Each structure stands twice: as structure tokens, then as C-alpha cells.
């Protein structure tokens, strides 16, 4: 993977469902998952996305995308988040709808 982007998720009861949702929402793309015990790094080449609907389907309950922010200890790339989805992409990639999230979270610009 030459240009990995994606979240680093703190260990929680929801992490497996969120990882499964990310894999589902990126068909045809290789998604790398590295479980380090205290955190799980999820990465894809150039862009990854996850939708609220996929997370809810895997969790079996309601989920608000703002909860995802609290589960991320870091991320690679730029993040764009709406109430319906989150996208991690390289700087200069095609912009998704909505402005990029600027929450001050520790991110590594690509």
C-alpha cells in the first residue's frame, strides 16, 4: 500500500462492528487491519469511507457519526465527516460533499 489512509480506533465494544462496516463500505478495495490490542489501525490505499447505515447494521442499534470521533485516537489522511458518513482521503483528492472536519484531532496529513 503506497498511500495508506484511515482511522486508528481505540479498543471498545464497537470496534469489530466499525471495522466490518469499513470493509463492507469499500468493496473491491484492499483494507488492511492491524490489531495491536489497545488499538486497531484500519487502512486503505488513497481513500476509505464508512457509513452510519453500515455501522448500525453491524452494531444492531442506532449510531451517531459523532461517536466515531471519540473512538479514533488518530487517523492518516484527511477526514471529512457528515451525519451519514466519514471519509479518509489523501490531501488534494476529489472532495466529497461537505467541508472537511477540523476538530483538532491528531491526524497525519498525507
N, CA and C atoms as a LAMMPS dump frame, in Angstrom:
ITEM: TIMESTEP
0
ITEM: NUMBER OF ATOMS
330
ITEM: BOX BOUNDS ff ff ff
-5.0000000000000000e+02 5.0000000000000000e+02
-5.0000000000000000e+02 5.0000000000000000e+02
-5.0000000000000000e+02 5.0000000000000000e+02
ITEM: ATOMS id mol type element x y z
1 1 1 N 0.856 -1.163 0
2 1 2 C 0 0 0
3 1 3 C 0.905 1.229 0
4 2 1 N 0.827 2.021 -1.029
5 2 2 C 1.755 3.15 -1.153
6 2 3 C 1.277 4.415 -0.457
7 3 1 N -0.036 4.61 -0.349
8 3 2 C -0.565 5.839 0.257
9 3 3 C -1.713 5.492 1.199
10 4 1 N -1.393 4.901 2.362
11 4 2 C -2.46 4.463 3.26
12 4 3 C -3.164 5.615 3.975
13 5 1 N -4.48 5.498 4.084
14 5 2 C -5.306 6.429 4.851
15 5 3 C -6.284 5.61 5.679
16 6 1 N -6.766 6.185 6.767
17 6 2 C -7.778 5.511 7.564
18 6 3 C -7.617 5.79 9.045
19 7 1 N -8.544 5.263 9.841
20 7 2 C -8.573 5.557 11.269
21 7 3 C -7.719 4.61 12.11
22 8 1 N -7.344 5.103 13.282
23 8 2 C -6.794 4.283 14.353
24 8 3 C -7.861 4.3 15.433
25 9 1 N -8.462 3.139 15.703
26 9 2 C -9.601 3.045 16.612
27 9 3 C -9.172 2.517 17.97
28 10 1 N -9.571 3.222 19.023
29 10 2 C -9.32 2.754 20.392
30 10 3 C -10.109 1.465 20.607
31 11 1 N -9.575 0.592 21.438
32 11 2 C -10.285 -0.634 21.744
33 11 3 C -11.593 -0.295 22.453
34 12 1 N -12.683 -0.872 21.976
35 12 2 C -14.008 -0.67 22.569
36 12 3 C -14.891 -1.836 22.159
37 13 1 N -16.068 -1.896 22.723
38 13 2 C -17.024 -2.942 22.359
39 13 3 C -17.484 -2.809 20.91
40 14 1 N -17.371 -1.611 20.339
41 14 2 C -17.878 -1.346 18.991
42 14 3 C -16.841 -1.52 17.883
43 15 1 N -15.582 -1.726 18.221
44 15 2 C -14.526 -1.683 17.211
45 15 3 C -14.702 -2.749 16.127
46 16 1 N -15.076 -3.969 16.483
47 16 2 C -15.229 -5.014 15.468
48 16 3 C -16.333 -4.672 14.471
49 17 1 N -17.437 -4.11 14.958
50 17 2 C -18.543 -3.73 14.073
51 17 3 C -18.135 -2.58 13.152
52 18 1 N -17.376 -1.63 13.671
53 18 2 C -16.94 -0.497 12.85
54 18 3 C -15.961 -0.968 11.779
55 19 1 N -15.043 -1.842 12.138
56 19 2 C -14.097 -2.385 11.156
57 19 3 C -14.858 -3.153 10.075
58 20 1 N -15.831 -3.977 10.465
59 20 2 C -16.627 -4.723 9.484
60 20 3 C -17.393 -3.779 8.565
61 21 1 N -17.908 -2.683 9.113
62 21 2 C -18.627 -1.695 8.301
63 21 3 C -17.693 -1.023 7.298
64 22 1 N -16.475 -0.709 7.722
65 22 2 C -15.499 -0.101 6.806
66 22 3 C -15.2 -1.063 5.661
67 23 1 N -14.987 -2.331 5.968
68 23 2 C -14.715 -3.328 4.918
69 23 3 C -15.901 -3.403 3.953
70 24 1 N -17.128 -3.453 4.482
71 24 2 C -18.322 -3.512 3.631
72 24 3 C -18.469 -2.292 2.741
73 25 1 N -18.13 -1.114 3.265
74 25 2 C -18.329 0.133 2.519
75 25 3 C -17.22 0.427 1.511
76 26 1 N -16.241 -0.457 1.405
77 26 2 C -15.136 -0.266 0.456
78 26 3 C -14.938 -1.528 -0.381
79 27 1 N -15.982 -1.946 -1.124
80 27 2 C -15.885 -3.175 -1.918
81 27 3 C -14.824 -3.041 -3.008
82 28 1 N -14.114 -4.109 -3.223
83 28 2 C -13.094 -4.115 -4.27
84 28 3 C -11.796 -3.457 -3.861
85 29 1 N -11.726 -2.918 -2.664
86 29 2 C -10.504 -2.271 -2.19
87 29 3 C -9.88 -3.124 -1.092
88 30 1 N -8.574 -3.252 -1.129
89 30 2 C -7.88 -3.958 -0.066
90 30 3 C -7.878 -3.084 1.183
91 31 1 N -8.415 -3.608 2.271
92 31 2 C -8.439 -2.908 3.547
93 31 3 C -7.542 -3.69 4.5
94 32 1 N -6.54 -3.011 5.041
95 32 2 C -5.604 -3.638 5.969
96 32 3 C -6.047 -3.343 7.392
97 33 1 N -6.079 -4.387 8.211
98 33 2 C -6.491 -4.257 9.607
99 33 3 C -5.363 -4.796 10.474
100 34 1 N -4.844 -3.94 11.351
101 34 2 C -3.768 -4.339 12.262
102 34 3 C -4.264 -4.143 13.687
103 35 1 N -4.467 -5.25 14.393
104 35 2 C -4.957 -5.218 15.777
105 35 3 C -3.754 -5.226 16.706
106 36 1 N -3.591 -4.158 17.48
107 36 2 C -2.476 -4.028 18.422
108 36 3 C -2.939 -4.176 19.87
109 37 1 N -4.121 -4.705 20.076
110 37 2 C -4.626 -4.89 21.434
111 37 3 C -5.332 -3.657 21.956
112 38 1 N -4.587 -2.603 22.226
113 38 2 C -5.172 -1.37 22.748
114 38 3 C -5.809 -0.531 21.64
115 39 1 N -5.414 -0.775 20.399
116 39 2 C -5.988 -0.042 19.277
117 39 3 C -5.948 -0.907 18.032
118 40 1 N -6.759 -0.529 17.046
119 40 2 C -6.793 -1.205 15.757
120 40 3 C -6.602 -0.158 14.668
121 41 1 N -5.616 -0.385 13.81
122 41 2 C -5.357 0.517 12.681
123 41 3 C -6.031 -0.077 11.446
124 42 1 N -6.865 0.74 10.788
125 42 2 C -7.55 0.329 9.565
126 42 3 C -7.055 1.234 8.455
127 43 1 N -6.592 0.644 7.358
128 43 2 C -6.076 1.5 6.28
129 43 3 C -6.417 0.931 4.91
130 44 1 N -6.533 1.863 3.983
131 44 2 C -6.762 1.552 2.58
132 44 3 C -5.904 2.489 1.757
133 45 1 N -5.738 2.181 0.5
134 45 2 C -4.873 2.965 -0.372
135 45 3 C -5.639 4.145 -0.97
136 46 1 N -5.301 5.37 -0.515
137 46 2 C -5.855 6.58 -1.124
138 46 3 C -7.154 7.091 -0.547
139 47 1 N -8.117 6.19 -0.246
140 47 2 C -9.397 6.629 0.293
141 47 3 C -10.11 5.464 0.963
142 48 1 N -10.757 5.765 2.077
143 48 2 C -11.65 4.83 2.771
144 48 3 C -12.892 5.595 3.184
145 49 1 N -14.006 4.891 3.297
146 49 2 C -15.234 5.509 3.787
147 49 3 C -15.985 4.525 4.655
148 50 1 N -16.846 5.06 5.499
149 50 2 C -17.761 4.244 6.286
150 50 3 C -19.053 5.028 6.463
151 51 1 N -20.168 4.328 6.377
152 51 2 C -21.461 4.986 6.513
153 51 3 C -22.112 4.638 7.847
154 52 1 N -22.946 5.538 8.299
155 52 2 C -23.701 5.314 9.518
156 52 3 C -24.583 4.08 9.372
157 53 1 N -25.203 3.917 8.209
158 53 2 C -26.09 2.775 7.973
159 53 3 C -25.339 1.452 8.131
160 54 1 N -24.117 1.367 7.61
161 54 2 C -23.325 0.137 7.747
162 54 3 C -22.95 -0.126 9.193
163 55 1 N -22.538 0.927 9.896
164 55 2 C -22.18 0.748 11.309
165 55 3 C -23.399 0.272 12.09
166 56 1 N -24.559 0.891 11.854
167 56 2 C -25.781 0.491 12.558
168 56 3 C -26.159 -0.953 12.238
169 57 1 N -25.986 -1.355 10.99
170 57 2 C -26.309 -2.726 10.594
171 57 3 C -25.429 -3.72 11.359
172 58 1 N -24.153 -3.407 11.495
173 58 2 C -23.236 -4.31 12.201
174 58 3 C -23.406 -4.251 13.719
175 59 1 N -23.744 -3.093 14.252
176 59 2 C -23.952 -2.967 15.696
177 59 3 C -25.317 -3.5 16.135
178 60 1 N -26.298 -3.392 15.235
179 60 2 C -27.654 -3.783 15.59
180 60 3 C -28.373 -2.748 16.433
181 61 1 N -27.894 -1.505 16.348
182 61 2 C -28.513 -0.406 17.103
183 61 3 C -28.153 0.918 16.446
184 62 1 N -28.787 1.995 16.934
185 62 2 C -28.504 3.327 16.399
186 62 3 C -27.067 3.743 16.717
187 63 1 N -26.523 4.572 15.838
188 63 2 C -25.163 5.086 16
189 63 3 C -25.124 6.47 15.389
190 64 1 N -24.539 7.419 16.084
191 64 2 C -24.348 8.761 15.54
192 64 3 C -22.893 8.897 15.126
193 65 1 N -22.653 9.447 13.944
194 65 2 C -21.293 9.527 13.41
195 65 3 C -20.359 10.305 14.33
196 66 1 N -20.876 11.237 15.099
197 66 2 C -20.004 11.985 16.002
198 66 3 C -19.381 11.068 17.059
199 67 1 N -20.011 9.907 17.332
200 67 2 C -19.439 8.935 18.254
201 67 3 C -18.133 8.361 17.708
202 68 1 N -18.016 8.304 16.395
203 68 2 C -16.806 7.765 15.768
204 68 3 C -15.584 8.598 16.134
205 69 1 N -15.774 9.905 16.218
206 69 2 C -14.66 10.789 16.588
207 69 3 C -14.048 10.393 17.927
208 70 1 N -14.888 10.07 18.889
209 70 2 C -14.403 9.693 20.209
210 70 3 C -13.702 8.345 20.238
211 71 1 N -13.96 7.514 19.227
212 71 2 C -13.336 6.195 19.155
213 71 3 C -12.003 6.216 18.421
214 72 1 N -11.721 7.327 17.72
215 72 2 C -10.462 7.429 16.977
216 72 3 C -9.401 8.09 17.847
217 73 1 N -8.251 7.444 17.975
218 73 2 C -7.143 8.086 18.675
219 73 3 C -6.295 8.88 17.687
220 74 1 N -6.394 8.529 16.41
221 74 2 C -5.641 9.207 15.35
222 74 3 C -6.213 8.747 14.009
223 75 1 N -5.696 9.31 12.942
224 75 2 C -6.036 8.847 11.6
225 75 3 C -4.96 9.302 10.636
226 76 1 N -4.875 8.625 9.506
227 76 2 C -3.943 9.006 8.44
228 76 3 C -4.767 9.585 7.304
229 77 1 N -4.297 10.657 6.71
230 77 2 C -5.01 11.321 5.634
231 77 3 C -5.83 12.478 6.167
232 78 1 N -6.752 12.942 5.354
233 78 2 C -7.69 13.985 5.746
234 78 3 C -9.031 13.334 5.985
235 79 1 N -9.755 13.829 6.963
236 79 2 C -11.065 13.265 7.255
237 79 3 C -12.148 14.272 6.904
238 80 1 N -13.222 13.749 6.329
239 80 2 C -14.426 14.525 6.06
240 80 3 C -15.567 13.755 6.699
241 81 1 N -16.344 14.419 7.527
242 81 2 C -17.411 13.716 8.231
243 81 3 C -18.723 14.472 8.12
244 82 1 N -19.787 13.722 7.849
245 82 2 C -21.145 14.246 7.88
246 82 3 C -21.932 13.379 8.854
247 83 1 N -23.195 13.648 8.998
248 83 2 C -24.022 12.826 9.883
249 83 3 C -24.27 11.44 9.291
250 84 1 N -23.948 11.258 8.014
251 84 2 C -24.204 9.977 7.334
252 84 3 C -22.962 9.167 7.012
253 85 1 N -21.783 9.808 6.927
254 85 2 C -20.582 9.054 6.575
255 85 3 C -19.312 9.776 6.989
256 86 1 N -18.238 8.993 7.028
257 86 2 C -16.894 9.541 7.234
258 86 3 C -16.026 9.046 6.085
259 87 1 N -15.129 9.922 5.618
260 87 2 C -14.187 9.574 4.552
261 87 3 C -12.795 10.012 4.968
262 88 1 N -11.854 9.125 4.738
263 88 2 C -10.443 9.459 4.912
264 88 3 C -9.84 9.412 3.525
265 89 1 N -9.124 10.473 3.141
266 89 2 C -8.536 10.517 1.8
267 89 3 C -7.24 11.294 1.827
268 90 1 N -6.531 11.196 0.738
269 90 2 C -5.28 11.931 0.602
270 90 3 C -5.548 13.403 0.363
271 91 1 N -4.628 14.224 0.782
272 91 2 C -4.706 15.657 0.506
273 91 3 C -4.758 15.846 -1.007
274 92 1 N -5.648 16.717 -1.439
275 92 2 C -5.742 17.002 -2.869
276 92 3 C -6.621 16.034 -3.629
277 93 1 N -7.241 15.05 -2.931
278 93 2 C -8.163 14.131 -3.586
279 93 3 C -9.444 14.846 -3.957
280 94 1 N -10.292 14.182 -4.721
281 94 2 C -11.57 14.778 -5.085
282 94 3 C -12.395 14.994 -3.835
283 95 1 N -12.87 16.231 -3.594
284 95 2 C -13.618 16.493 -2.361
285 95 3 C -14.975 15.807 -2.37
286 96 1 N -15.339 15.25 -1.241
287 96 2 C -16.681 14.689 -1.059
288 96 3 C -17.607 15.835 -0.704
289 97 1 N -18.889 15.565 -0.664
290 97 2 C -19.818 16.622 -0.296
291 97 3 C -19.568 17.051 1.138
292 98 1 N -19.611 18.327 1.359
293 98 2 C -19.417 18.858 2.707
294 98 3 C -17.978 19.241 2.963
295 99 1 N -17.769 20.137 3.926
296 99 2 C -16.418 20.606 4.232
297 99 3 C -15.65 19.578 5.054
298 100 1 N -14.305 19.632 5.02
299 100 2 C -13.521 18.712 5.835
300 100 3 C -13.716 19.007 7.313
301 101 1 N -13.625 17.972 8.109
302 101 2 C -13.748 18.117 9.548
303 101 3 C -12.46 18.715 10.088
304 102 1 N -12.578 19.733 10.911
305 102 2 C -11.391 20.345 11.522
306 102 3 C -11.592 20.378 13.027
307 103 1 N -11.46 19.207 13.638
308 103 2 C -11.752 19.098 15.063
309 103 3 C -10.51 19.213 15.936
310 104 1 N -9.33 19.288 15.32
311 104 2 C -8.112 19.342 16.106
312 104 3 C -7.627 17.968 16.514
313 105 1 N -8.231 16.911 16.018
314 105 2 C -7.781 15.554 16.317
315 105 3 C -6.402 15.335 15.717
316 106 1 N -5.668 14.444 16.31
317 106 2 C -4.337 14.121 15.812
318 106 3 C -4.472 13.38 14.5
319 107 1 N -4.139 14.008 13.42
320 107 2 C -4.162 13.365 12.112
321 107 3 C -2.839 13.565 11.435
322 108 1 N -2.515 12.675 10.544
323 108 2 C -1.269 12.768 9.828
324 108 3 C -1.584 13.151 8.395
325 109 1 N -1.418 14.436 8
326 109 2 C -1.739 14.823 6.626
327 109 3 C -0.901 14.018 5.644
328 110 1 N -1.535 13.632 4.575
329 110 2 C -0.837 12.845 3.567
330 110 3 C -0.178 13.753 2.556
